Amino acid sequence: MLPGKGAAETRFGPRPGPHLKNSALKKAILILAAVVLAPVLVVSLVIVAAGDWRTIGQTTAGDTVFVSSVRVLRHNQRLALVRVEYKDPAELPQGGPFVEMRARVRFNCASGTATPSTEWFYTRDRGGQAVVSKKATHDDQFGKAPEGGFADLVSQNVCGQSK
């Protein structure tokens, strides 16, 4: 104890009491729980979305087209996940050979445009598993002939859905 200071004080200020130690411990546990649970939540949301794929048709080349998680937005717009499984590995403008493409796409149903915000292109690894080999954030040719010609099929299906 320093001269002129009480038992609960040091020269650097008040001595931390048990209430401060408990508060720091609670904060550390909360942060640790958030760090551990956040990836689990993200993975579970992806699994739920992946289990919701609906086949909507095939392209002229025999590629199977799927749609999932369609959300109706304002101003006659929709947001959806689109997946295309290529019948044969495809050489696309983005490279290749790709066996699958997935994209998060915003559809403007009034103008008929489809704009992907993110696209993932998959190849097969040596074990036969589909793995992401390329990610793109801009694609002017989305769904047009060079990529399989599925844009009209997807737009009609997504824009035909109501709430």
C-alpha positions in Angstrom: 0.0 0.0 0.0 1.3 3.4 -0.9 1.2 6.4 1.4 -2.0 8.4 0.9 -3.7 5.5 -1.1 -6.4 3.2 0.1 -6.1 -0.6 0.2 -7.9 -0.9 -3.2 -5.6 1.5 -5.1 -2.2 1.3 -6.6 0.0 4.0 -8.1 -1.6 3.3 -11.5 -5.1 3.7 -10.3 -7.8 1.5 -8.8 -6.9 -2.2 -8.4 -9.2 -4.3 -10.6 -11.8 -5.9 -8.6 -13.5 -9.3 -9.2 -16.3 -7.6 -11.2 -13.8 -6.4 -13.8 -12.2 -9.8 -14.1 -15.6 -11.5 -14.6 -16.5 -8.9 -17.2 -13.3 -9.6 -19.2 -13.8 -13.3 -18.9 -17.4 -13.0 -20.2 -16.3 -10.9 -23.1 -13.5 -13.4 -24.0 -16.0 -16.3 -23.9 -18.5 -14.3 -26.1 -15.8 -13.5 -28.7 -14.6 -17.1 -28.7 -18.2 -18.4 -29.2 -18.7 -16.0 -32.0 -15.5 -17.0 -33.8 -16.3 -20.7 -33.4 -20.1 -20.5 -34.3 -19.9 -18.0 -37.3 -18.3 -20.5 -39.7 -20.7 -23.2 -38.5 -23.6 -20.9 -39.3 -22.2 -20.0 -42.8 -21.6 -23.6 -43.7 -25.1 -24.6 -42.6 -26.7 -21.8 -44.6 -24.8 -23.0 -47.7 -25.9 -26.6 -47.1 -29.5 -25.5 -46.8 -29.3 -23.5 -50.0 -27.5 -26.3 -51.8 -30.2 -28.8 -50.9 -32.9 -26.5 -52.4 -31.7 -26.8 -56.1 -34.6 -27.3 -58.5 -34.0 -28.6 -62.0 -35.6 -26.2 -64.5 -34.5 -27.7 -67.8 -31.7 -28.4 -70.2 -29.8 -26.4 -72.8 -29.6 -27.5 -76.4 -26.2 -29.1 -75.6 -27.7 -31.2 -72.9 -26.4 -29.2 -69.9 -28.7 -29.4 -66.9 -29.8 -26.0 -65.4 -30.8 -25.6 -61.7 -32.2 -22.7 -59.7 -32.3 -22.1 -55.9 -33.1 -19.5 -53.3 -35.2 -17.2 -55.5 -36.0 -13.9 -53.7 -38.5 -11.4 -54.9 -37.1 -7.8 -54.7 -38.6 -4.4 -55.4 -39.1 -2.9 -58.9 -39.8 -6.3 -60.5 -36.4 -7.7 -59.7 -35.4 -11.2 -58.4 -32.2 -12.6 -56.8 -31.4 -16.3 -57.3 -28.7 -18.8 -57.3 -28.1 -20.5 -60.7 -26.2 -23.8 -61.3 -25.3 -25.3 -64.6 -23.9 -28.9 -64.8 -22.1 -29.2 -68.2 -22.8 -32.5 -69.9 -19.2 -32.5 -71.2 -16.4 -30.4 -69.6 -16.8 -27.0 -71.2 -14.2 -24.5 -72.5 -15.7 -21.1 -71.7 -14.4 -17.6 -72.2 -13.2 -17.7 -68.6 -11.0 -20.8 -69.2 -11.7 -24.4 -68.6 -12.5 -27.2 -68.9 -15.3 -26.6 -66.4 -17.8 -29.2 -65.2 -20.1 -26.9 -63.4 -20.8 -23.2 -62.9 -22.7 -21.5 -60.1 -23.7 -17.9 -59.8 -25.5 -15.4 -57.7 -27.6 -13.5 -60.2 -29.9 -10.4 -60.1 -32.7 -10.5 -62.7 -34.4 -7.4 -63.9 -37.7 -8.9 -65.1 -38.9 -5.7 -66.7 -35.9 -5.4 -69.0 -35.0 -9.1 -69.2 -31.4 -8.7 -68.1 -29.5 -11.0 -65.8 -26.4 -9.7 -64.0 -24.3 -12.1 -61.9 -22.7 -10.6 -58.8 -20.4 -13.6 -58.3 -19.7 -16.7 -60.4 -17.9 -19.9 -59.4 -16.5 -22.3 -62.0 -15.7 -25.9 -61.0 -13.4 -28.5 -62.3 -12.8 -32.1 -61.0 -9.8 -32.9 -58.9 -7.9 -36.3 -59.1 -10.4 -37.8 -56.6 -13.4 -36.8 -58.8 -14.6 -34.1 -56.5 -15.9 -30.8 -57.9 -13.6 -28.0 -56.7 -13.7 -24.3 -57.4 -11.0 -23.4 -59.9 -12.0 -19.9 -60.8 -14.2 -17.1 -59.3 -15.4 -14.2 -61.3 -17.3 -11.0 -60.3 -18.0 -9.6 -63.8 -19.4 -11.4 -66.9 -20.9 -9.7 -69.9 -21.6 -13.1 -71.6 -23.5 -14.6 -68.7 -25.8 -17.4 -69.9 -25.3 -16.5 -73.6 -24.2 -18.9 -76.3 -20.5 -19.0 -75.3 -21.5 -20.2 -71.8 -24.2 -22.7 -72.9 -27.1 -20.5 -73.9 -29.2 -20.9 -70.7 -30.0 -17.2 -70.0 -33.5 -17.2 -71.4 -34.5 -20.5 -69.7 -33.4 -19.2 -66.3 -34.9 -15.7 -66.8 -38.3 -17.1 -67.7 -38.3 -19.5 -64.8 -37.1 -16.9 -62.2 -39.3 -14.0 -63.4 -42.3 -16.3 -63.7 -42.2 -16.9 -59.9 -44.2 -14.7 -57.6 -44.0 -14.3 -53.8 
